Structures are given as structure tokens and as C-alpha cells.
Amino acid sequence: MMWFQISLLALIAISALGVVQTRSVTSQVLALSFYGLLLAVMFFVFQAPDVALSQITVGAVALPLMVMLAQANMKHHGRRRDEKKKT
């Protein structure tokens, strides 16, 4: 079990680097969601299932959804602003 915990922590560190180094917002949100799922697995492995359920809800579902909605809202307002400048 110890080797699984160490490899899981290494995978979390690698995925955190992937989140930080990704340039595209959409790819970064997907990487962030994967990172949140890995954290939930880590919490479950380290015997904190209540924290794991909270992490799944917030880190893997709610946060990426909010970022994607904010991005879509910004694009929509940018298009409206550009249309107003043309008229």
C-alpha cells in the first residue's frame, strides 16, 4: 500500500505541474478537473472519505463548471461590446 500512496502523490505533483503549464483555458480547466479527481482519490486512500466527497463536488465539478461559465460569459460580453463599437 505504501508504494501506491507514493505513486499517487507523484502523479498529483505531475498533474499539478500540468495545470500550471497549460496555456489554453479549456485545456487548463480539464487538467484542473483531473487534478481534483486525483486529490479526491488521495483523500480516500488516506482514509478521509468525507473530505474526498467534498473534493469531488467542489474540485472536480463545481470549480471547473464555474470557470467554463465565466469564460463563456466573457466571450458573450466581448462580442456584444464589439457589436456596439461597430454601430
Secondary structure per residue as TSV (DSSP state, phi and psi in degrees):
chain	resnum	aa	ss	phi	psi
A	1	M	-	360.0	-29.6
A	2	M	H	-64.8	-38.6
A	3	W	H	-67.0	-32.6
A	4	F	H	-67.3	-41.5
A	5	Q	H	-65.0	-42.2
A	6	I	H	-66.3	-43.3
A	7	S	H	-67.8	-34.0
A	8	L	H	-65.6	-43.2
A	9	L	H	-64.2	-37.8
A	10	A	H	-65.8	-41.3
A	11	L	H	-64.6	-36.5
A	12	I	H	-65.5	-41.9
A	13	A	H	-64.1	-40.7
A	14	I	H	-66.6	-41.7
A	15	S	H	-69.6	-31.5
A	16	A	H	-64.2	-39.9
A	17	L	H	-63.8	-37.9
A	18	G	H	-63.7	-38.4
A	19	V	H	-64.2	-43.1
A	20	V	H	-71.5	-36.7
A	21	Q	H	-89.4	-4.8
A	22	T	-	-77.2	134.2
A	23	R	-	-93.8	-38.7
A	24	S	S	-71.9	135.0
A	25	V	H	-65.1	-41.4
A	26	T	H	-65.3	-43.7
A	27	S	H	-65.5	-35.7
A	28	Q	H	-67.5	-37.3
A	29	V	H	-67.0	-40.8
A	30	L	H	-64.5	-41.2
A	31	A	H	-65.6	-36.9
A	32	L	H	-65.4	-38.3
A	33	S	H	-65.5	-42.8
A	34	F	H	-62.7	-40.5
A	35	Y	H	-61.8	-41.1
A	36	G	H	-63.9	-38.8
A	37	L	H	-66.4	-39.7
A	38	L	H	-63.3	-39.0
A	39	L	H	-64.6	-38.3
A	40	A	H	-63.5	-41.2
A	41	V	H	-63.1	-40.3
A	42	M	H	-61.5	-44.4
A	43	F	H	-62.7	-38.4
A	44	F	H	-67.0	-40.8
A	45	V	H	-65.7	-37.3
A	46	F	T	-87.6	21.5
A	47	Q	T	62.0	48.5
A	48	A	-	-131.9	69.2
A	49	P	H	-66.1	-29.0
A	50	D	H	-68.4	-39.0
A	51	V	H	-69.1	-35.5
A	52	A	H	-62.8	-42.2
A	53	L	H	-64.8	-39.7
A	54	S	H	-64.8	-39.8
A	55	Q	H	-65.7	-38.9
A	56	I	I	-62.7	-43.9
A	57	T	I	-64.8	-48.7
A	58	V	I	-85.5	-53.2
A	59	G	I	-77.1	-29.9
A	60	A	I	-103.1	-18.2
A	61	V	I	-119.6	-59.4
A	62	A	I	-69.3	-48.3
A	63	L	H	-63.9	-49.8
A	64	P	H	-61.9	-35.8
A	65	L	H	-63.4	-43.7
A	66	M	H	-64.3	-39.6
A	67	V	H	-65.8	-43.4
A	68	M	H	-65.3	-39.0
A	69	L	H	-65.6	-39.7
A	70	A	H	-65.5	-39.8
A	71	Q	H	-63.9	-44.0
A	72	A	H	-64.1	-38.9
A	73	N	H	-65.5	-40.2
A	74	M	H	-65.4	-39.9
A	75	K	H	-64.1	-41.1
A	76	H	H	-63.3	-45.8
A	77	H	H	-68.7	-32.6
A	78	G	H	-65.0	-40.2
A	79	R	H	-66.3	-41.4
A	80	R	H	-64.5	-39.5
A	81	R	H	-65.5	-40.0
A	82	D	H	-66.5	-37.2
A	83	E	H	-66.5	-36.9
A	84	K	H	-68.2	-34.9
A	85	K	H	-67.8	-31.5
A	86	K	H	-72.1	-28.1
A	87	T	-	-91.9	360.0
